[in-house]
C-alpha cells in the first residue's frame, strides 16, 4: 500500500505541473480493456519500455536521453511491483511484436540510437496510454486497479510531453 501512496504523490505533482499540456494528450474514445487484458498488456508494454531503457542507459549518447531512461526504468519497476503485489516481480517475456521492437533498437548506434529510442518510447507510451484509458472506460474493474490505471495514465501523459520535447531536441 505504501508504494501506491508514493505513486499517487508523484503522479499528483506531475499532473499539477503539466495540466495545461495534458489536454492535448487525452484520448477521446478507445476500446474497453478487460481486467485480465489490463494487467497483461500493461506489464508487457512496461517490460518493453524497461528493456529498451536499460539498453539506452548503455548506448545513448545524449545526457537527457539517459536521464529519461533512468526515470522509465524506475517507473516500470514500481508499476510492476504494484500490479503484481510483489517486491521483486519476474520480468514478463516479450511476445513476438514487442521482441521485434527491442531487436530493431538493438541494431542502432550513436545519434540514430537516441532518436530511435525516443521515437520508440513515444509509440510505447501512446500504446500504454490507450490501455490505461480503455481500462478506465470499463465499468467492470477493481477499485485498486482503477486507481493504478488513473495514476499510470498521468505518468504516461507526463512522459509523452518529455519525450516529445526530447524528439524535437534530437531532430
C-alpha positions as CSV (number, residue, x, y, z in Angstrom):
1,X,0.0,0.0,0.0
2,X,2.9,2.4,0.7
3,X,4.0,2.1,-2.9
4,X,0.6,3.1,-4.1
5,X,0.7,6.2,-1.8
6,X,4.1,7.2,-3.2
7,X,3.0,6.7,-6.7
8,X,-0.1,8.8,-6.0
9,X,2.0,11.7,-4.7
10,X,4.4,11.6,-7.6
11,X,1.6,11.5,-10.2
12,X,-0.3,14.3,-8.4
13,X,2.7,16.6,-8.6
14,X,3.2,15.7,-12.3
15,X,-0.4,16.4,-13.1
16,X,-0.3,19.9,-11.5
17,X,2.8,20.9,-13.4
18,X,1.6,19.6,-16.7
19,X,-2.1,20.4,-16.5
20,X,-2.2,22.8,-19.5
21,X,-0.4,20.3,-21.8
22,X,-2.2,17.2,-20.7
23,X,-5.4,18.0,-22.5
24,X,-3.7,17.5,-25.9
25,X,-2.6,14.0,-24.8
26,X,-6.1,12.9,-23.9
27,X,-7.7,10.0,-25.8
28,X,-11.3,10.5,-26.9
29,X,-12.7,7.0,-27.4
30,X,-10.8,3.8,-27.1
31,X,-11.9,0.1,-26.9
32,X,-12.6,-1.1,-23.4
33,X,-9.9,-3.3,-21.8
34,X,-10.9,-6.2,-19.5
35,X,-9.2,-6.6,-16.1
36,X,-7.1,-9.5,-17.3
37,X,-6.1,-7.7,-20.5
38,X,-5.2,-4.6,-18.5
39,X,-2.7,-6.3,-16.3
40,X,-1.0,-8.4,-19.0
41,X,-0.9,-5.5,-21.6
42,X,0.4,-3.0,-19.0
43,X,3.1,-5.4,-17.8
44,X,4.1,-6.4,-21.4
45,X,4.4,-2.8,-22.5
46,X,6.2,-1.9,-19.3
47,X,8.6,-4.7,-19.8
48,X,9.5,-3.5,-23.3
49,X,9.9,0.1,-22.1
50,X,12.1,-1.1,-19.3
51,X,14.3,-3.3,-21.5
52,X,14.7,-0.6,-24.1
53,X,15.5,1.9,-21.4
54,X,18.2,-0.4,-19.9
55,X,19.7,-0.5,-23.4
56,X,19.5,3.3,-23.6
57,X,21.5,3.6,-20.3
58,X,24.3,1.7,-22.0
59,X,24.1,3.1,-25.5
60,X,22.5,6.6,-25.5
61,X,24.8,9.5,-26.2
62,X,22.6,12.4,-25.1
63,X,22.6,13.0,-21.4
64,X,18.8,13.8,-21.3
65,X,18.0,10.5,-23.1
66,X,20.0,8.6,-20.5
67,X,18.2,10.6,-17.8
68,X,14.8,9.7,-19.2
69,X,15.8,6.1,-19.5
70,X,16.6,6.0,-15.8
71,X,13.2,7.6,-15.0
72,X,11.5,5.0,-17.1
73,X,13.2,2.0,-15.5
74,X,12.2,3.3,-12.1
75,X,8.6,3.9,-13.1
76,X,8.2,0.5,-14.8
77,X,9.8,-1.3,-11.8
78,X,7.3,0.3,-9.4
79,X,4.4,-0.2,-11.7
80,X,5.2,-3.9,-12.0
81,X,5.6,-4.2,-8.2
82,X,2.2,-2.6,-7.6
83,X,0.4,-4.6,-10.3
84,X,1.8,-7.9,-9.1
85,X,1.9,-7.0,-5.5
86,X,5.5,-8.3,-5.4
87,X,8.6,-6.6,-4.3
88,X,10.7,-8.3,-7.0
89,X,8.4,-9.3,-9.9
90,X,9.7,-11.6,-12.6
91,X,10.1,-9.9,-15.9
92,X,7.4,-10.5,-18.5
93,X,8.5,-12.5,-21.5
94,X,8.1,-10.3,-24.6
95,X,5.8,-11.5,-27.4
96,X,7.0,-11.5,-31.0
97,X,5.8,-8.0,-31.7
98,X,7.5,-6.5,-28.6
99,X,10.6,-8.6,-29.1
100,X,10.9,-7.2,-32.7
101,X,10.8,-3.6,-31.4
102,X,13.6,-4.4,-29.0
103,X,15.6,-6.2,-31.7
104,X,15.3,-3.3,-34.1
105,X,16.5,-0.9,-31.4
106,X,19.5,-3.1,-30.6
107,X,20.7,-2.7,-34.2
108,X,21.0,1.1,-33.8
109,X,24.1,3.0,-32.8
110,X,25.1,6.6,-31.9
111,X,22.7,9.5,-32.5
112,X,20.4,7.2,-34.6
113,X,20.0,5.1,-31.5
114,X,19.0,8.1,-29.4
115,X,16.4,9.1,-32.0
116,X,15.1,5.5,-32.4
117,X,14.8,5.0,-28.6
118,X,12.9,8.3,-28.1
119,X,10.5,7.6,-31.0
120,X,10.0,4.0,-29.8
121,X,9.2,5.3,-26.3
122,X,6.7,7.7,-27.7
123,X,4.9,4.8,-29.6
124,X,5.1,2.6,-26.5
125,X,3.7,5.3,-24.2
126,X,0.9,6.0,-26.6
127,X,0.0,2.3,-26.6
128,X,0.2,2.1,-22.8
129,X,-2.0,5.3,-22.6
130,X,-4.6,3.5,-24.7
131,X,-4.5,0.5,-22.4
132,X,-5.0,2.7,-19.3
133,X,-7.8,4.7,-20.9
134,X,-9.5,1.6,-22.2
135,X,-9.4,0.0,-18.7
136,X,-10.7,3.2,-17.1
137,X,-13.7,3.2,-19.5
138,X,-14.5,-0.4,-18.5
139,X,-17.1,-0.4,-15.6
140,X,-16.0,-4.0,-14.7
141,X,-12.8,-3.2,-12.8
142,X,-11.5,-3.3,-9.3
143,X,-11.1,-0.1,-7.3
144,X,-7.4,-0.7,-6.6
145,X,-6.6,-1.4,-10.2
146,X,-8.7,1.6,-11.3
147,X,-6.5,3.8,-9.1
148,X,-3.4,2.3,-10.5
149,X,-4.6,2.9,-14.1
150,X,-5.5,6.5,-13.3
151,X,-2.1,7.2,-11.8
152,X,-0.3,5.4,-14.6
153,X,-2.3,7.5,-17.1
154,X,-1.0,10.7,-15.6
155,X,2.6,9.5,-15.5
156,X,2.4,8.3,-19.1
157,X,1.0,11.7,-20.2
158,X,3.9,13.4,-18.4
159,X,6.4,11.1,-20.1
160,X,4.8,11.8,-23.5
161,X,5.4,15.5,-23.0
162,X,9.0,14.9,-22.0
163,X,9.6,12.5,-24.9
164,X,8.1,14.9,-27.5
165,X,10.4,17.6,-26.2
166,X,13.4,15.2,-26.5
167,X,12.4,14.2,-30.0
168,X,12.3,17.9,-31.1
169,X,15.7,18.5,-29.5
170,X,17.3,15.5,-31.2
171,X,15.9,16.5,-34.6
